Amino acid sequence: VFYGAGLRMQKALADFVREGGRPDQLVMLEHDAVFTLGRNATRADILVTPDFLESNGVSVHETDRGGEVTYHGPGQIVVYPICNLTGGREDVGRLVRGLEEAMIRTAADFGVVADRLKGAPGIWVETPRGLEKLGAVGLHLSRWITTHGIAFNVDPFLPHFRWIVPCGFTDKGVCSLRSLLGDACPSFETAMDHLQSHLCEVLALDLQ
């Protein structure tokens, strides 16, 4: 799904769930290669020129989510939980922890130990190269309606992350199930099925 189309999809679903009594929506997809700038990002976080990006087929989008710059692309599961948190669920921290927990459990299904890192949303893995991020979190909240969400790396093209300062960290890397597991890496569809199951479990979603 092209990133611009994903933004339009989120806006339409946010308008849908804003009406009382309508179910939350869980969008799971794969984007084209794109760098997205969160509210705390600057163009200086992109380390290559616009011409270089264009020649390599990578676009750039500014967004209203929290955080700095990140990368989306083929081989990465992107999840947009479009939720109406009014009516007793006004706790975005709980949602973030739930999203992280679903990614932690998904990684564990395939033998990867991931955990949270204080002050750094997302999930992290201790590797021989140091701490590396396996999954990212970046949400937007408007009148208790959530958009944006998480990105979980199954088998994206990791060199693209070296063209940015990912999520503002210069001293930590990025990993994927493929970089950690090699040939034992699950297929994209298998990883997505596991992630969906854990999201429904930890967020108490009744899949319809």
Solvent accessible surface area in square Angstrom, and as a share of the most:
residue,aa,sasa,rsa
1,V,79,0.45
2,F,149,0.62
3,Y,4,0.02
4,G,18,0.17
5,A,31,0.24
6,G,0,0.00
7,L,51,0.25
8,R,165,0.60
9,M,69,0.31
10,Q,6,0.02
11,K,137,0.58
12,A,64,0.49
13,L,39,0.19
14,A,9,0.07
15,D,67,0.35
16,F,73,0.30
17,V,1,0.00
18,R,80,0.29
19,E,101,0.45
20,G,72,0.69
21,G,88,0.85
22,R,104,0.38
23,P,63,0.39
24,D,35,0.18
25,Q,47,0.21
26,L,44,0.22
27,V,20,0.12
28,M,37,0.17
29,L,13,0.06
30,E,63,0.28
31,H,4,0.02
32,D,39,0.20
33,A,17,0.13
34,V,0,0.00
35,F,0,0.00
36,T,0,0.00
37,L,9,0.04
38,G,6,0.05
39,R,144,0.52
40,N,101,0.52
41,A,19,0.15
42,T,80,0.47
43,R,138,0.50
44,A,81,0.63
45,D,24,0.13
46,I,19,0.10
47,L,106,0.53
48,V,38,0.22
49,T,82,0.47
50,P,105,0.66
51,D,110,0.57
52,F,82,0.34
53,L,7,0.04
54,E,138,0.62
55,S,91,0.59
56,N,67,0.35
57,G,58,0.55
58,V,7,0.04
59,S,47,0.30
60,V,38,0.22
61,H,57,0.26
62,E,121,0.54
63,T,20,0.12
64,D,66,0.34
65,R,18,0.06
66,G,16,0.15
67,G,27,0.26
68,E,52,0.23
69,V,0,0.00
70,T,13,0.07
71,Y,2,0.01
72,H,14,0.06
73,G,0,0.00
74,P,77,0.49
75,G,12,0.11
76,Q,4,0.02
77,I,0,0.00
78,V,1,0.00
79,V,0,0.00
80,Y,5,0.02
81,P,0,0.00
82,I,0,0.00
83,C,5,0.03
84,N,26,0.13
85,L,8,0.04
86,T,66,0.38
87,G,81,0.78
88,G,66,0.64
89,R,92,0.34
90,E,77,0.34
91,D,66,0.34
92,V,54,0.31
93,G,26,0.25
94,R,156,0.57
95,L,14,0.07
96,V,36,0.21
97,R,126,0.46
98,G,10,0.10
99,L,0,0.00
100,E,10,0.05
101,E,45,0.20
102,A,0,0.00
103,M,0,0.00
104,I,27,0.14
105,R,84,0.31
106,T,0,0.00
107,A,0,0.00
108,A,61,0.47
109,D,65,0.34
110,F,41,0.17
111,G,65,0.63
112,V,9,0.05
113,V,130,0.75
114,A,9,0.07
115,D,87,0.45
116,R,95,0.35
117,L,55,0.27
118,K,206,0.87
119,G,78,0.75
120,A,5,0.04
121,P,78,0.49
122,G,0,0.00
123,I,0,0.00
124,W,9,0.03
125,V,10,0.06
126,E,130,0.58
127,T,13,0.08
128,P,137,0.86
129,R,157,0.57
130,G,26,0.25
131,L,51,0.26
132,E,13,0.06
133,K,15,0.06
134,L,0,0.00
135,G,1,0.01
136,A,16,0.12
137,V,25,0.14
138,G,14,0.13
139,L,22,0.11
140,H,42,0.19
141,L,63,0.31
142,S,42,0.27
143,R,181,0.66
144,W,92,0.32
145,I,5,0.03
146,T,0,0.00
147,T,16,0.10
148,H,8,0.04
149,G,7,0.07
150,I,5,0.03
151,A,4,0.03
152,F,0,0.00
153,N,6,0.03
154,V,2,0.01
155,D,62,0.32
156,P,8,0.05
157,F,114,0.48
158,L,38,0.19
159,P,40,0.25
160,H,19,0.09
161,F,14,0.06
162,R,173,0.63
163,W,41,0.14
164,I,5,0.02
165,V,24,0.14
166,P,21,0.13
167,C,28,0.17
168,G,39,0.37
169,F,50,0.21
170,T,122,0.71
171,D,110,0.57
172,K,49,0.21
173,G,30,0.29
174,V,23,0.13
175,C,1,0.00
176,S,1,0.01
177,L,0,0.00
178,R,93,0.34
179,S,52,0.34
180,L,51,0.25
181,L,46,0.23
182,G,31,0.30
183,D,145,0.75
184,A,77,0.59
185,C,15,0.09
186,P,17,0.11
187,S,60,0.39
188,F,37,0.15
189,E,114,0.51
190,T,55,0.32
191,A,0,0.00
192,M,42,0.19
193,D,94,0.49
194,H,63,0.28
195,L,0,0.00
196,Q,62,0.28
197,S,64,0.42
198,H,28,0.12
199,L,0,0.00
200,C,20,0.12
201,E,108,0.48
202,V,39,0.22
203,L,29,0.14
204,A,89,0.69
205,L,40,0.20
206,D,123,0.64
207,L,113,0.56
208,Q,186,0.83
